[in-house]
Amino acid sequence: TATLDAVLGTSAAGTWARVQLRPLEQARPTATLETVRTWLRADARLPAAAAALGISLPGARKRLTRAEDVLGRSLLTAPSAKYELWLAMRALGSL
């Protein structure tokens, strides 16, 4: 039986992950990707992410809203986008 790490370690998963994260990597300001990564590391808890980033809660929410605009998807209300980004970052070893 394949483990999640084994599946995420495949070249197909890596390709998929790069496609998922490319809009965030190309976004300006560059803090967008790090904001999403920090938010995911904080189990998608905005107050914890804001504290880890050293910014206010409204500032963190604004950054995530910017990430939503870049992705064309909701992060704060739609769980599938959150999980897909988590898997993508995990596949690339950045989470």
C-alpha positions as CSV (number, residue, x, y, z in Angstrom):
1,T,0.0,0.0,0.0
2,A,1.4,3.4,-1.0
3,T,1.7,6.0,1.7
4,L,0.8,9.6,1.1
5,D,4.5,10.6,1.1
6,A,5.1,8.0,-1.6
7,V,2.3,9.4,-3.7
8,L,3.4,13.0,-3.2
9,G,7.0,12.0,-4.1
10,T,6.1,11.0,-7.6
11,S,7.0,13.2,-10.6
12,A,3.3,13.6,-11.5
13,A,2.6,15.0,-8.0
14,G,5.5,17.3,-8.3
15,T,4.3,18.6,-11.7
16,W,0.8,19.1,-10.3
17,A,2.1,20.8,-7.2
18,R,4.2,23.3,-9.3
19,V,1.1,24.2,-11.4
20,Q,-0.9,24.8,-8.2
21,L,1.7,27.0,-6.6
22,R,2.9,28.9,-9.7
23,P,0.4,31.7,-9.4
24,L,1.5,32.3,-5.8
25,E,5.1,32.1,-6.7
26,Q,4.7,34.8,-9.4
27,A,2.4,37.0,-7.3
28,R,3.4,40.5,-6.1
29,P,4.1,41.2,-3.4
30,T,6.2,38.1,-2.9
31,A,4.9,37.6,0.7
32,T,1.8,36.0,-0.8
33,L,3.3,32.5,-1.0
34,E,4.9,32.8,2.5
35,T,1.6,34.0,3.9
36,V,-0.3,31.0,2.6
37,R,2.5,28.6,3.7
38,T,2.4,30.1,7.2
39,W,-1.4,30.0,7.3
40,L,-1.3,26.3,6.4
41,R,1.4,25.5,8.9
42,A,-0.9,27.2,11.5
43,D,-3.7,24.7,10.6
44,A,-5.4,27.4,8.6
45,R,-6.0,29.5,11.8
46,L,-5.8,33.1,10.9
47,P,-4.8,34.5,14.4
48,A,-1.9,32.0,14.7
49,A,-0.8,32.8,11.2
50,A,-0.9,36.5,11.9
51,A,1.2,36.1,15.0
52,A,3.7,33.9,13.2
53,L,4.0,36.5,10.5
54,G,4.3,39.3,13.0
55,I,1.4,41.2,11.5
56,S,-2.1,42.2,12.6
57,L,-5.1,39.9,12.1
58,P,-6.6,42.2,9.5
59,G,-3.3,42.3,7.7
60,A,-3.2,38.6,7.5
61,R,-6.7,38.4,6.3
62,K,-5.9,41.0,3.6
63,R,-2.9,39.0,2.5
64,L,-5.0,35.8,2.2
65,T,-7.6,37.7,0.3
66,R,-4.9,38.8,-2.1
67,A,-3.8,35.1,-2.4
68,E,-7.5,34.2,-3.2
69,D,-7.5,36.9,-6.0
70,V,-4.3,35.5,-7.4
71,L,-5.6,31.9,-7.3
72,G,-9.1,32.7,-8.4
73,R,-10.3,30.5,-5.5
74,S,-11.6,31.0,-2.0
75,L,-9.2,29.9,0.8
76,L,-11.1,31.2,3.7
77,T,-14.5,29.5,2.8
78,A,-13.7,26.6,0.5
79,P,-11.8,23.8,2.1
80,S,-10.8,22.1,-1.1
81,A,-8.4,24.9,-2.2
82,K,-6.8,24.8,1.3
83,Y,-6.2,21.1,1.1
84,E,-4.9,21.2,-2.5
85,L,-2.4,23.9,-1.6
86,W,-1.3,21.9,1.5
87,L,-0.8,18.8,-0.6
88,A,1.1,20.8,-3.2
89,M,3.4,22.3,-0.7
90,R,3.9,18.9,1.0
91,A,4.7,17.4,-2.4
92,L,7.4,20.0,-3.0
93,G,8.8,19.6,0.6
94,S,8.0,23.2,1.5
95,L,5.5,22.5,4.3
